């Protein structure tokens, strides 16, 4: 008997035709693929982001602060194979075009040399991170996040660039309360998240996504007319 999946939990419009891993399974080393989440998704939401999933993994594991481990070695070997696979010329062009060299200094001004730097397509990154938040929202509430809500993603560097007023708001009104809620884990040392919904609006809220113990993102979910953050 064919499994009934209902409506896609990502877009909330199209009928679900398969199950999609949220977050993407490719982020997890094989030995760490436990407690993964699969949710009903339509063909477009499931398949149109497969290259974005690999892009997210490549960006995360290319960071210098993501520590070496057996699982990380596996993922970095997959990246190396992708960069040498003649069938993945599009991905190779995308990745190599994002790499350049830059003079690197420590916070105290010590010169570390001319090092390779990966410049990130934040629009593409934000797309897959927003999809993860939409999936997690459904997982916890059994509701799809309405289309009139937007998700603003802040990376760690983005937070440093905000005005003093915005930094204070994020610190005292959002991050403080997020620090007191439950931390969820998927896969050993791979993906953690926590969330907090507002009392006034069951769709609005804040999410923290943490990858590989080191890389953090903050996602704010608000109605589009309320999301005016420079």
Secondary structure, 3 states (H helix, E strand, C coil): CCCCCCECCCCCCCECCEEEECCCHHHCCHHHCCCCCEEEECHHHHHCCHHHHHHHHHHHHCCCCCCCCHHHHHHHHHHHHHHHCHHHHHHHHHHHHCEEEEEEECCCCCEEEEEEEECCCHHHHHHHHHHHHHHHHHHHHCCCCCCCEEEEEEEHHHHHCCCHHHHHHHHHHHHHHHCCCCCEEECCCCEEEEEEECCCCCCCEEEEEEECCCEEEEEEEEEHHHCCCC
